[in-house]
Amino acid sequence: MNFVVGFAFTPDPLPYTRVLLIRKIKPAWQAGLLNGVGGKIDQYVQMDSQSSRLERPIEAMVREFHEETGVLSAPEEWQLYAVMHNGVHEHQVFCFESREPALFDNAKTMEAEELVRVPVSSILHPEFWPLIPNLRSKLMLAIDRESWHRPIELVYGGEHFAGKSLEAAVQADPAIDPGILT
């Protein structure tokens, strides 16, 4: 299963930049924590009564942002900056960011999950903002547009790594492609 997550930032320079986050209700491991706006990539998009095709990640980002914030964005307003996966590409998270002021300013809570506008400088203080575990690093990568080529590919730990080094996890789990070490 694949997912998208998007971060709508204000165009202000650091340390004044703010980001739109959502206080999650589900899945259970994210309940009460802040994350970006996003969700599942649908398997198929109906083109007409006779045919359908796979939904592209950017289409899912535009759809999910609209569903959760009420703001209809355009694909060109989002930039893919990272693709996170579990080492075997069975589960991917496509990470997008935007600096379009209207996406940040016009967003409204549309579902049970509350939208929160957070100063990026305050995310280093977990006592103020309860965040999902990898959110700080995802936000820092999104903000830094100049230091690396986009999109960057990231292998996330999840259940595969369980606190082990990447090398130890690859040796212990045959489901992880050893090619990620090279």
C-alpha positions as CSV (number, residue, x, y, z in Angstrom):
1,M,0.0,0.0,0.0
2,N,1.3,3.5,-0.9
3,F,0.6,6.8,0.7
4,V,1.2,10.5,0.2
5,V,2.0,13.2,2.8
6,G,2.1,16.9,2.2
7,F,3.4,19.9,4.1
8,A,2.1,23.3,3.2
9,F,4.6,25.9,4.4
10,T,4.4,29.7,4.5
11,P,6.9,31.3,2.1
12,D,8.5,33.2,5.1
13,P,12.2,32.6,5.6
14,L,13.4,30.6,8.6
15,P,12.9,31.1,11.6
16,Y,9.5,32.6,10.7
17,T,8.3,29.7,8.5
18,R,5.1,27.9,9.6
19,V,3.7,24.6,8.5
20,L,0.2,23.2,8.3
21,L,-0.1,19.9,10.2
22,I,-3.0,17.6,11.1
23,R,-3.7,16.1,14.6
24,K,-4.3,12.4,13.7
25,I,-7.0,10.2,15.1
26,K,-6.1,7.1,13.1
27,P,-4.2,4.9,12.5
28,A,-4.0,4.1,16.3
29,W,-0.2,4.5,16.5
30,Q,-0.6,8.2,15.3
31,A,-3.6,9.1,17.5
32,G,-3.1,12.5,19.1
33,L,0.1,13.2,17.2
34,L,0.7,15.7,14.5
35,N,1.6,14.7,10.9
36,G,1.4,16.2,7.4
37,V,-1.9,16.1,5.4
38,G,-2.2,13.0,3.4
39,G,-3.5,9.5,3.0
40,K,-3.7,6.4,0.8
41,I,-3.1,6.4,-2.9
42,D,-6.2,4.9,-4.5
43,Q,-5.7,1.9,-6.6
44,Y,-7.6,3.2,-9.6
45,V,-9.0,6.5,-10.9
46,Q,-12.1,6.1,-13.1
47,M,-11.5,7.8,-16.4
48,D,-14.9,7.1,-18.0
49,S,-17.6,4.4,-17.7
50,Q,-15.3,1.9,-19.5
51,S,-11.8,2.5,-18.2
52,S,-9.7,3.3,-15.2
53,R,-6.0,3.8,-14.4
54,L,-3.7,3.8,-11.4
55,E,-3.8,7.1,-9.4
56,R,-0.5,8.9,-9.6
57,P,1.1,10.2,-6.3
58,I,0.6,13.8,-7.2
59,E,-3.1,13.2,-8.0
60,A,-3.5,11.5,-4.6
61,M,-1.7,14.5,-2.9
62,V,-4.1,17.0,-4.6
63,R,-7.2,14.9,-3.7
64,E,-6.2,14.2,-0.1
65,F,-5.3,17.9,0.6
66,H,-8.7,18.9,-0.8
67,E,-10.6,16.3,1.2
68,E,-8.9,17.2,4.5
69,T,-8.6,21.0,4.1
70,G,-11.2,22.1,1.6
71,V,-8.5,23.7,-0.6
72,L,-8.3,22.6,-4.2
73,S,-4.6,22.8,-5.2
74,A,-2.9,22.3,-8.5
75,P,-0.3,19.6,-9.1
76,E,2.3,22.3,-9.9
77,E,1.9,23.8,-6.4
78,W,3.4,20.6,-4.9
79,Q,7.0,19.5,-5.1
80,L,8.0,15.8,-4.5
81,Y,11.0,15.9,-2.2
82,A,11.3,12.4,-0.8
83,V,10.1,8.8,-1.3
84,M,10.2,6.7,1.8
85,H,10.0,2.9,1.6
86,N,10.6,-0.2,3.6
87,G,13.6,-1.4,1.7
88,V,11.6,-3.6,-0.8
89,H,9.3,-0.9,-2.1
90,E,6.2,-2.7,-0.9
91,H,5.1,0.3,1.1
92,Q,6.0,3.8,-0.1
93,V,5.3,7.2,1.2
94,F,5.6,10.0,-1.3
95,C,6.5,13.2,0.5
96,F,5.4,16.6,-1.0
97,E,5.9,20.2,0.1
98,S,4.4,23.5,-1.0
99,R,5.2,27.1,-0.4
100,E,1.9,28.4,-1.9
101,P,0.4,30.9,0.7
102,A,-3.2,30.0,-0.3
103,L,-2.7,26.3,0.7
104,F,-1.6,27.3,4.2
105,D,-3.9,30.3,4.6
106,N,-7.2,28.9,3.3
107,A,-7.1,25.4,4.8
108,K,-10.0,24.6,7.1
109,T,-10.6,21.5,9.2
110,M,-13.0,19.4,7.0
111,E,-13.0,16.1,8.9
112,A,-12.7,14.9,12.5
113,E,-8.9,15.5,12.4
114,E,-8.0,19.1,13.5
115,L,-5.6,21.2,11.4
116,V,-2.9,23.0,13.3
117,R,-0.5,25.8,12.1
118,V,2.8,25.4,13.8
119,P,6.0,27.5,13.7
120,V,8.7,25.3,12.2
121,S,11.2,26.6,14.8
122,S,9.0,25.1,17.6
123,I,9.0,21.5,16.3
124,L,12.3,21.0,18.2
125,H,10.3,21.2,21.4
126,P,8.2,18.0,21.7
127,E,6.6,19.2,24.9
128,F,4.7,21.8,22.8
129,W,3.9,19.7,19.8
130,P,3.4,15.9,20.0
131,L,4.7,14.7,16.6
132,I,4.9,11.3,14.9
133,P,8.4,9.9,15.3
134,N,9.9,10.8,11.9
135,L,8.2,14.2,11.4
136,R,11.1,16.4,12.4
137,S,13.4,14.8,9.9
138,K,10.7,15.0,7.1
139,L,10.1,18.7,7.8
140,M,13.8,19.5,7.8
141,L,14.3,17.7,4.5
142,A,11.3,19.6,3.0
143,I,12.6,23.0,4.1
144,D,16.1,22.4,2.7
145,R,15.6,22.8,-1.0
146,E,19.2,23.5,-1.9
147,S,21.4,20.8,-0.3
148,W,20.5,17.7,-2.2
149,H,18.8,16.4,-5.3
150,R,15.1,15.9,-5.2
151,P,13.4,13.5,-4.7
152,I,15.6,11.7,-2.2
153,E,15.0,8.0,-1.5
154,L,14.7,7.1,2.2
155,V,14.5,3.7,3.8
156,Y,12.5,3.9,7.0
157,G,13.0,1.6,10.0
158,G,9.5,0.6,10.9
159,E,9.1,-3.0,12.1
160,H,12.0,-4.1,9.9
161,F,14.7,-2.5,11.9
162,A,13.5,-2.6,15.5
163,G,16.4,-0.4,16.7
164,K,19.0,-2.4,14.8
165,S,21.6,-0.9,12.4
166,L,20.6,-1.1,8.7
167,E,23.3,-3.8,8.1
168,A,22.0,-6.0,11.0
169,A,18.4,-5.5,9.9
170,V,19.2,-6.6,6.3
171,Q,21.0,-9.7,7.6
172,A,18.1,-10.6,10.0
173,D,15.2,-10.0,7.6
174,P,15.2,-11.7,4.2
175,A,12.4,-9.5,3.0
176,I,14.8,-6.5,2.9
177,D,16.7,-6.2,-0.4
178,P,20.4,-6.3,0.4
179,G,20.9,-3.9,-2.5
180,I,19.9,-1.0,-0.3
181,L,23.3,-1.3,1.4
182,T,25.1,-0.3,-1.8
